[in-house]
Amino acid sequence: MSQKARKRAGSFRVQTKHEELVFLSPSSSVLTEQDVPTATGTTISSPAPSFHRQSVTPERSASPANFAAQQANRSIFVRWVIDPKISFKLLLLPLVLYANWELIAPYAKPGIANPFAPLFLLSGLVPDSKPDDPRYQKSWWDFAFLGYYVVFFSFVREALLVNISQPTARYFGLKREAKIERFGEQAYAFLYFMFMGAWGYRVMSSLPTYWYNTNEFWVGYPHWDMKPELKRYYLMQFAYWWQQLLVLVLGLEKPRKDYRELVGHHFVTLWLVGWSYLVNLTYIGNAVYMSMDIPDSFLAFSKLLNYIQWNTAKVYAFIVFFVIWSYFRHYLNIKILWSVWFEQPNIPEWTKQWNWAAGTYMPGWMRFQIFLPLFLLLLLNFFWYSFMVKILLRALTTAEADDDRSDDEDEGGDEPSEKKA
């Protein structure tokens, strides 16, 4: 039976705003994915047992050849975002300057702090904090720190893509450049969210909020003095999303149909991360980020299995992902919302004001400002959750469930043969 015929057997389609999802009956051997929102509201695809998603390549504004030529002709002031050689040199320069200062300054100008340290090391040490328990506050040097790690994430992303992700994709038989590119994006997402999820757990384990002890979000507010690991974790999250926005705004990736939506959601993400950092809500911010990063890592992993067509492995990966998603994205976020509505008013009375000098930003209206975006995120999660459950039940119980709202797209014959694992 031809590949196209197998796609039509026992399938039904759901037409979303940006792409077509094709879900197959349990007897089908082709792949499946379902769009699921990420921590910041974008949608990425997750596999379901014995289903397949027929990918529709997003519309491009230029051919691959023309786009590559455009990239090669870009100014060096922009090309560093996608050229790991340039970004590596930019990362190396502050390190060399820092090392030279450490070697020479003690003899030339002893006692002067290294001016290059804030570029990649934390700044804002609280002067009277204990040596065995150092604390950090916000600092204007945080902007320099963010800039350095925007370059860092650019280097890591492109270096992984060129040296690991693309060779791995080709090893598993992927040939189309669009598929290889998507495989690389998901490999990077998997590594990033896995690392940040684990790091978020480590940070929370050192805080009184462990494990989602929500009352501690508000006890002792304002939490303006941060443990060094919490501050670094927050700023690294901030730098990651700035880098993602740069790639889109500067047109350093082939434009997609949902370009405007992606730019918009990155702006919203940056606003949420920056706002919570500014108003000293880093405890609850850590809890929210971890509840999103951990399921996103399982989602990206299941998509990688989907691309390489390890059909049995992807079923188990989906089951694990579904459980993780249910717990983190729903139960824990409901718990956080309950805390915002019922426990936030218990903050100290003197902090219920907007006072920049005192570091308090909790007038009465702030409770609604915190609650509303988290509540909307929860509703979006429930919408996609119910959608996933309905499709799962329908595909498992119906041998034929066709939806003719769109036509099949021929993906070509250069994909690998199916693999079992």
N, C-alpha and C positions, 0 to 999 in steps of 0.2 A: 504493500500500500504506500502511496506517495506521502511525502511529508505534509502536503497541503490537505490531502484527504484525511489524514489522521487528525489534523487540527479541527476539522469540521465534526468529527465523530463525537457525539454525546456532549456537546459544548453549549454554553450560553454566554452571551456577552453583556457587559455593562458599559455603556458609553459615559465616560466621565468628561470633565471640562477639557482635559488636555490629552487624554489618551484612551485607548480602548483596552478593556480588561477582558480576557477570555478565560473562563473557568471550565474545566473539563470534568467529566464524571470520574468516579474512582477507578474505572477500568482503563482509563486513558493513561498512556505512558509519557505524555508530554508534560512540560513544566507549567508552573502556575505562580503568579504573584498577585498581590492585592495592594492597592495604594493605601498607605497608612501614614498619618501625620507624624512628623518628627517632633522633637522637643520644642521647636519654635514655630510650628504651624505649617511647615511645608509637608508635602506628601511624598513618601517614598514607598516602594513596593515591598510587600512581604509575601512569602510563599505559603500556600496552604496544602494540606496533604493531598497528593495525587491530583492537583489542579495545575493548570498552566496559564500563564499570561502571555498573550501574543503581543510582543512589544511593537509599538508603533514609533518609528524613529521620528523625533521631533523635527519640526521644520527648521531648516537652516537658512540663514540669510546669504550664505555664500558657499560655493563648492569647497570640498576639503583642500583642493590644490590652491584655490584663490585665498582661502583662509590661512593656509600655511605661509603663503607668500606675504600676506599682510603682516603676520606675526614676525617674520624675518626682517621686515622693513621698519619695525617699530623702534622708537627711540630707546636707548639703553636705560633711560629714566623710568620706563614702563616695563621693559622686557625682563627686568630682574624678577618680576612676579612669577614668570613661567620658565625662566632659564636658571637651573640649579647652579651652574657655574658662576653666574653673576651674583646670585644671592649668597653663595658660599663665601665669595670674596668680601661682600658687604658684612657678613657675620664675622669674618676673620679680622677685619680692620680694627674694631673696638677692642678685641682680645689682644692684638699686638700692641696697641697703644696702652692698654692697661698694664700689660707685662713690662713694657719699657718704663712706664712711670714707676712701677714697683721696684725696678732695678736701679733707676737713676735718681729718683726724687729723694730717697733717704740721704744721699750725699749732697745734692744740690739744694733742695728746700725741704728739710726734715719737718715732720709734723703736719704737713698739708695732705688732706684727704685726696685720694685718687679721683680725679674728676670724671674718669671714664667708667668707674664702677657702677653708677646708677643706670647705665645703658643696658646692663644685663643682670645686675644684682639688685635686690630690693633696697629701697630707700624709705625714709620716714621712720627710722627707729625712734621709739619713745625714749627720751633721755633717761627717765627715772625707772625704766623697766628693769627687772632683775636679770642678771646675766644668765641664770639658768632657766629663765622663762621670758625671753625677749618678746616685746610687742611692737607692732608697727601701726602707724596711722597713715592716712592718705597723704600724698605728697605730689607737688607739681612735677617731680621727676618721674612719676608714674607714666606720663605721656611718652617720655623717652624709652622707658621700659616696654611700653606697648609697641612702639615703633620697631624696636629691635626684634621682638618676637613675632611681629607680622612678617618680617623678613625670614625669621626662623621657620615659621609654618609654610611659607612659600617654598623654601628650600626642601623641607621634609616632604611636602606633597609631591613636588616634581621629581625629586630624587627617587622616591618610592615608585612613582609611576614609571619612570624610565628604566630603573634598574631591577625592580622586583615585579610590579604588577603586570606590565606588558609582557615580559618573558613568561610569567606564570600563566597568563591568559592564553598565550600561544602554545604553551606546553599542553594545556588541556584542550587544544584544538580550535579555539576561537580564532576566526580569520577576519571577520568584518571589523573595520576600524571603529565603527560606532559601538559594537559590542565590547571590544577591547577597552575602549575609553570608559564605558559604563562599568566594566569589571574593575578597572583601576580606581574609579571614583568610590565604588563600594568597598574595595580593599582599604583605601585610605580612611573611609568612614568607620569601618570596622576597627581598625587599629586605634584611631583617635577616640572613639566612644568607649572602647574597651579600656583604654588607658585612663581616660578622664572619669569613667565610672568607678574604676578601682581607686583612683586618686580621691575622688569625692567621698568614697567610703572611708578611706584612711583619714581624711580631714574630719569627717563627722565623728569618727571614733575617738578623736582627741577633744571633742566639744561636749558640753553638757546636753546637747540635743540628740545624742546617740540613744537608742535607735528610734528616730522620729519622736523624741520626747518633746512634743510641740510646745509645752508651756515655757520651755527654756528659750523659745524664739523671742520672748518678750521680757522675761525676767532679767533685770539688770540692764535693760536698754537705756542709753544707746551703746551698742557694741562697737565703739569707734576704734578701740585698740585691738588689733587682730594678731593672732598667732602668725608667724611668718609663713607657714605653709598655707594657711587660709588665704592670706593676701596674694601669694604667688598663684594659687589655684584660681582665684577670681580674675586676676589680670591675664592669666594664660587663656581662660575662657574668652575674655574680652578680645584679646589679640587674634584668636582663631576666627572669630566672627568678623572682625575687621578685614582679615585677609580674604575670607570668603566673599565679602562685599566688593573688595577691590577687583577680584577676578571678574565679577559680573559687570560692574560699572565701567571698567576700562575695556570691556569687550575682549578679554583674554581667553575666553572659551567661545566655541561656536554658539551663537545666540539660539535660544529655544523659544517655543511658542509662549511659554509662561515666564518670559524674561522679566516683565514688569512685576509680576507677582513675587518672583524670587527676590528682586531688589527690594520690594516693599517689606517682605518678611524679614530680610536681613536687617533692615533699618529698625524694625520693631524689636528684633532680638537684641540688637545693640542698645536700644533704648532701655529694655528691661534689665540687661546686665549692668549697664552704666548707672541707671537710676537706683537700683538696689544697693550698689556699691556706694553711691553718693550719700544716700540717706541712712546708711549703717544698718541695712537689713541683710547682712551677709550670712547670718545663721539660717534664715528661712531660704535664702537664695541657694545655699549649698544643698539644702534638702530638696528643693525643686529640681535643680540641675541633675542631681544624682538619680532622681526618679525618672528622668528623661533619658539620660545618657546610657544607663544600664540596659533598658529594653532596646534602645537604638543599636547597641552593639550586637545583640542577638538578631535583630532585624537585618543588619548588614551581613552578618554571617550566613543567615539563611538565604539571602539573595546571591551570595557567592556560590553556594551549593546549587542554587537554581541555574546560574549561568553555565556552570560546568556539567549540569544535568546528572548529578548524583541523586537519583530519584528517591531511593529509600532513605538516604541520609537527610534529605530535605524535609521528609515527612516528620521525622523525629525532631529535627531542628525547629519546624513550625510548631509542634506541640509544646516544646519547651518555651519558645518565644511567646506563644499564646498565654501560657501560665504567667510568665514574667511580666508581660504587658498588663494582664488583668490586675496583678498585685500592685505593680509600681504606678501605672498610669491611672488607675481608678481608685483602689483602696487607699493608697498613701496620699493621693491628691485630694480625696474627700477628707481625709484626716487633716491635711494642711488647711483646707478651706474652713473646716470646723474651728480650727485654732484661730484663724484670722478673724472669724466672726464672733466667737465666744471668749477667746483668751486674750486677744489683742487689747481690749479695753482695760485689762488689768495692769497695763504698763504703769510705771510710776507717774503720779500726777504732774510732777514738774517737767516731764518729758512731753506732755501733750501740748506742744507748741512748736512753731517753726522758728528755731533759733540757731542760726548758722554757727555762732561762736561757741555755743554749748554742745553742738552736734546732735540736736534733737529736731526731728522732722515729723512729729506725730500729732498734728492737730486732728480734730474729729473727722474731717473728710478723708484723711489718709486711709482709714479702714476700708472705705469703699473703693479707693484707688487701688489698693492691694487686692481686694477681694474680686473685683469685676474681671480683670484680665485672667486671673486664675480660674474663675468660674467659667468664662467663655472657652478657655482651653479644655476644661473638663467636659463641657458639652460637645465640643468638637471630637474629643476622644471617644465619648459615648456614641456619637453618630457613626464613626468609623468602626467602632467595636460591634455595634448592632449589625452593620453592613457585613462585616466579616463573619459573624455567626450565621446570618441568614444564608449567605453564599455557601458556607461550609455545610450546613444542614441540607440545602437543596442539592448540592453536588453529590453528597453521600447517599441521598435517598432517591435520586432520579437518574435513570440511565440516559434519558433524552430530555434536555432542557435548553432548547434553542431560543435565542433572542436575536432576531434579524434586524436590529436597529443599525447595524453597520456591517460592512463587508470585511472579509479576511484580507490581510495584507501579506503578500508573498515576501518572505524574508530572504529568499534566495537559498541556494543549496550549499552554502559554504560553511554551515555550522557543523559541529562535530556530531558523530554518532552518539546515541544515548549511552550513558554509562551507569552501571548499577553499583551501589555501595551500601 
